[in-house]
Amino acid sequence: MSRKLLGSSMSKYSNEFKLIIVNEWLVGQNGLKKLAKKYNIPTFRSIVEWRDEYLVTGSIGSKSHKSETLWLQLFAIGVVTI
């Protein structure tokens, strides 16, 4: 399996590849820095972004995130405040 699993010309890494790494982090196999080194990703901050996207939306790279949409709707009507 290719390490990068290129998806589109817009993204260096495919959503499937990002999900593999996030799942590996979720089950506690490796920390963020170890995962970056293992998969030859220049900075662990990329993995932080993928992880955060997954934790907030439940997916990676989806055009329509139901969780995000719901949160925005709740924020708009004042249920969620910052």
N, C-alpha and C positions, 0 to 999 in steps of 0.2 A: 504494500500500500504506500502510495506517495505520502510524504510527510505533510505536504501543503494541501493536497486534494483541491486543486484550483477549481473554483466554481465559475466565476465570471471575471471579466477583465476589470471590473470595478473593485473587486475585493481580492486581497492577496491570499486569503484563506477562505475555503468554502465554509458554509454554515454547518455542514456535517462534521468537518474537522474541528471547528470551534466547539461544537456540542460534545464531541469525544473528550476534549480537554476539560471542559466544564464538568462533565460527568465524572471524570477521573478525580477532579478536585472535590466534588460533592461526596464521593464515597471515601474520601480521606486517604487515597493512595499516595498523594504527593502534595506539597505546598505549591504556591504560585511560582516561586522562583525556580524550584526543581522542575516543574512542568515546562517552564519557558526554556530551560536548558535542555531537557529531554527532547523536546520537539523543535529545538533550534529556532525559537522565536526571540528576536532581538531584545525585547523588553517584556517583563511580566505584566506591565501596565495594560497591554493589549488583553491579556487574560482577565485582568480585573474588570475591564469594560465588558467583555463577553459574559463573565460571571454575573455582573450586576444586571445586564440586560436580561439574562435568563431568570434571575431571582425576581425581577420586577414584572416581567411579562410572561414568563413560563416558556419562552422560545427564544431562538436566536435568528435574526435576520428576517423575520416575518414582516410583511408590509402592514398588516393590521394586527395590532396587539390588543386583544380583548381586555386584558387587565389594565393596560395603559388607558384605553378608551374609557373604561369604567371609572378609573381614578380621575381622569379629566372631567367627566360628567359630574362626579361627586364634588370635585373642587369647584366647578362652575356653579353648583347650586348651594354651596356653602357648607356641605357636610364635612369636607376635609379642609382644615385650615393649617397654615404654615406658621 
